[in-house]
Amino acid sequence: MADNMADMGARMGERADEMKNQASTAVSEYAGKAKEYASQYADKAKEYAQQGYDMSAEKSKQLRDTTQGYIEENPWYAIGIALGVGVLVGLVLRGSRD
């Protein structure tokens, strides 16, 4: 009976080791998949960020060109607007000292 119990204990130990190895393998596989998915999502985020940057750079270039064209066509309006903004900024700064 003692031999039977020892054999059963040994088999249980072997089975526990097998289950530990299976669990370790499964965890490694899931970790690898999670790393792969994270890498894919990071690449997508980088791609979207680059597209956003490119689009904003293009829009700011268009705005600059439009503004420059307006100033070249209407220089006196541009001077008047700049003068008005300067006066307003001066009033705001002077008003904060009082």
TAKA-V704774 format. One line per field, one symbol per residue. ss: DSSP state (h for helix, s for strand, l for the rest). phi: phi as a letter, one per 40 degrees, with the letter a starting at -180 (. if undefined). psi: psi as a letter, one per 30 degrees, with the letter a starting at -180 (. if undefined). A space follows every 10 residues. Layout:
BEGIN
ss=???
phi=???
psi=???
END
This chain:
BEGIN
ss=lhhhhhhhhh hhhhhhhhhh hhhhhhhhhh hhhhhhhhhh hhhhhhhhhh hhhhhhhhhh hhhhhhhhhh hhhlhhhhhh hhhhhhhhhh hhhhhhhl
phi=.ccccccccc cccccccccc cccccccccc cccccccccc cccccccccc cccccccccc cccccccccc cccbcccccc cccccccccc cccccccc
psi=eeeeeeeeee eeeeeeeeee eeeeeeeeee eeeeeeeeee eeeeeeeeee eeeeeeeeee eeeeeeeeee eeeieeeeee eeeeeeeeee eeeefff.
END
